[in-house]
């Protein structure tokens, strides 16, 4: 998500203006892959800046409840079409995951994970990564929403490379 996306989000119809067929194809493909993998996927109409959600997720990774927060962030964004750039939404999700809401607020207000995410973004740009999700290892890259089969082929290929090397 581009850092300049307004806090209220951006309608996907505006983001893909003049490329509606491309948007429809992307949404259809993503919905089909999610269905094959047993994941819910709603009817998204908006895109939101995920920067604060990434910072909260980075902090949450140091707790057992971190995985629960990531699952809730997925559901909020891709299923429920919630604005994950809104601190109130993020705090509700943190609390629902079992994280301390007061500490979560402090992390978001003080931006204590900002440098960690800046470093991750810089590393991604240096690797030529321009979209999420991206899986990269051993000069191999898999970009975008992919099926379990594709990801397993990627992992198995990496295992084979490690055995040969």
Secondary structure in CASP SS format (residue, H / E / C, confidence):
PFRMAT SS
TARGET T0000
AUTHOR 0000-0000-0000
METHOD secondary structure of the structure
MODEL  1
X C 1.00
X C 1.00
X C 1.00
X C 1.00
X C 1.00
X C 1.00
X C 1.00
X C 1.00
X C 1.00
X E 1.00
X E 1.00
X H 1.00
X H 1.00
X H 1.00
X H 1.00
X C 1.00
X C 1.00
X C 1.00
X C 1.00
X H 1.00
X H 1.00
X H 1.00
X H 1.00
X H 1.00
X H 1.00
X H 1.00
X H 1.00
X H 1.00
X H 1.00
X H 1.00
X H 1.00
X H 1.00
X H 1.00
X H 1.00
X H 1.00
X H 1.00
X C 1.00
X C 1.00
X C 1.00
X C 1.00
X C 1.00
X C 1.00
X C 1.00
X C 1.00
X C 1.00
X E 1.00
X E 1.00
X C 1.00
X C 1.00
X C 1.00
X H 1.00
X H 1.00
X H 1.00
X H 1.00
X H 1.00
X H 1.00
X H 1.00
X H 1.00
X H 1.00
X H 1.00
X C 1.00
X C 1.00
X C 1.00
X C 1.00
X C 1.00
X H 1.00
X H 1.00
X H 1.00
X H 1.00
X H 1.00
X H 1.00
X H 1.00
X H 1.00
X H 1.00
X H 1.00
X H 1.00
X H 1.00
X H 1.00
X H 1.00
X C 1.00
X C 1.00
X C 1.00
X C 1.00
X C 1.00
X C 1.00
X C 1.00
X H 1.00
X H 1.00
X H 1.00
X H 1.00
X H 1.00
X H 1.00
X H 1.00
X H 1.00
X H 1.00
X H 1.00
X H 1.00
X C 1.00
X C 1.00
X C 1.00
X H 1.00
X H 1.00
X H 1.00
X H 1.00
X H 1.00
X H 1.00
X H 1.00
X H 1.00
X H 1.00
X H 1.00
X C 1.00
X C 1.00
X C 1.00
X H 1.00
X H 1.00
X H 1.00
X H 1.00
X H 1.00
X H 1.00
X H 1.00
X H 1.00
X H 1.00
X H 1.00
X H 1.00
X H 1.00
X H 1.00
X C 1.00
X C 1.00
X C 1.00
X C 1.00
X C 1.00
X C 1.00
X C 1.00
X E 1.00
X E 1.00
X E 1.00
X E 1.00
X C 1.00
X C 1.00
X E 1.00
X E 1.00
X E 1.00
X E 1.00
X C 1.00
X C 1.00
X C 1.00
X C 1.00
X H 1.00
X H 1.00
X H 1.00
X H 1.00
X H 1.00
X H 1.00
X H 1.00
X H 1.00
X H 1.00
X H 1.00
X H 1.00
X H 1.00
X H 1.00
X H 1.00
X H 1.00
X H 1.00
X H 1.00
X C 1.00
END
